[in-house]
Amino acid sequence: MSARRAPAGIGMTLALVMAGALALYLVLAGDRAVRLIASGEVVGIVIGVALIVFFLAGAWSLGRELVFGARLDRAVRALDAEGGMPAPLPAMPSGRADNDAAEQAFPIAKADVEAHPQAWQSWLRLSMAYDAARDRKRARMAARKSLDLRKLRETGAQEA
């Protein structure tokens, strides 16, 4: 339900550039942590251990977000290949979806989910409607639900 789409791959490229910058930061922070621990001073050791904890949390978070983004990209591509993408919404000059159009599109997406609660496609369209309405928290929750349902469908189909 976005107003317009970015050129193919630009979103993933930007995500990878940002991930690379974060990875560089994590490596530098990890190096600093090791040096502080090796200093042998109590304060240095405490700060070094804290940096390692932050390093591990950051690496886990980075990995989780990259996997989420890649899975979501595959789901959007699959929805597009099925012909299930919602029509693009009219855009404001900034490129964002027009507020009125986003508000009108939301009840349609919500009704689709209510009619097909186990369809990952419906949840993905609902995620796009939330995103167009600038409700990022609910958009992410609906996207996660869509990905979970899609994974269940794929693993269920493989087991059968």
SVG drawing of the C-alpha trace seen along z (x, -y; Angstrom):
<svg xmlns="http://www.w3.org/2000/svg" viewBox="-15 -18 62 54">
<polyline fill="none" stroke="black" stroke-width="0.4" points="0.0,0.0 2.9,-2.3 2.5,-5.3 5.4,-4.4 8.1,-1.7 11.8,-2.3 13.8,-0.9 14.4,2.8 17.1,3.6 17.6,0.1 15.9,0.9 18.0,4.0 21.2,2.2 20.5,-0.6 19.8,2.0 23.1,3.8 25.0,0.5 23.5,-0.3 24.2,3.3 27.8,2.9 28.2,-0.4 26.8,1.3 29.0,4.3 32.1,2.1 31.0,0.3 30.5,3.6 33.9,4.8 35.6,1.6 33.7,1.8 34.7,5.5 38.3,4.6 38.2,1.9 36.5,4.3 39.3,6.8 42.0,4.1 40.2,2.9 40.0,6.4 43.6,7.0 44.6,3.9 44.2,5.8 42.7,2.8 39.4,3.4 37.6,0.5 38.9,1.5 37.8,5.1 34.3,4.0 33.9,1.6 35.4,4.2 32.9,6.9 30.0,4.3 31.2,3.6 31.2,7.3 27.7,7.6 26.6,4.7 28.6,6.2 26.7,9.5 23.3,7.8 24.0,5.6 25.2,8.6 22.1,10.6 19.8,7.6 21.5,7.0 21.2,10.6 17.6,10.8 16.7,7.6 18.5,8.8 16.7,12.1 13.4,10.4 14.1,8.0 15.1,10.8 12.1,12.9 9.7,10.0 11.3,9.1 10.7,12.7 7.1,12.6 6.5,9.3 8.0,10.7 5.9,13.8 2.7,11.8 3.6,9.7 4.2,12.8 0.8,14.1 -0.8,10.8 -1.9,10.1 -0.3,6.7 -2.7,4.0 -3.1,1.1 -0.6,-1.7 -2.1,-4.6 -2.1,-8.2 1.0,-9.9 1.7,-13.3 4.6,-15.3 6.9,-13.8 6.2,-10.3 4.3,-9.1 0.8,-7.7 -2.0,-10.2 -3.5,-10.1 -7.1,-9.9 -6.3,-7.1 -4.5,-5.2 -7.5,-5.6 -9.8,-4.3 -7.6,-1.3 -7.2,-0.1 -10.8,1.2 -10.5,3.2 -7.3,4.9 -8.7,5.5 -11.8,7.1 -9.6,9.3 -7.8,10.5 -11.1,11.1 -12.3,13.1 -9.0,15.1 -7.3,15.1 -4.9,18.0 -3.8,16.4 -0.3,14.9 -1.2,12.8 -4.0,11.0 -1.8,10.3 0.9,8.9 -1.6,6.6 -2.7,5.5 0.9,4.8 1.1,2.6 -2.1,0.8 -0.7,0.1 2.6,-1.1 0.7,-3.5 -1.2,-4.8 2.2,-5.3 1.5,-2.8 4.9,-1.1 4.4,1.0 1.2,2.6 2.7,2.9 5.6,4.9 3.3,7.1 1.1,7.9 4.2,8.6 5.6,11.0 2.2,12.7 2.3,13.0 5.8,14.4 4.8,16.9 1.8,18.1 3.8,18.3 6.5,20.4 3.8,22.7 2.3,23.1 5.6,23.9 6.7,26.4 3.2,28.0 3.4,28.4 6.8,30.0 5.7,32.5 2.6,33.6"/>
</svg>
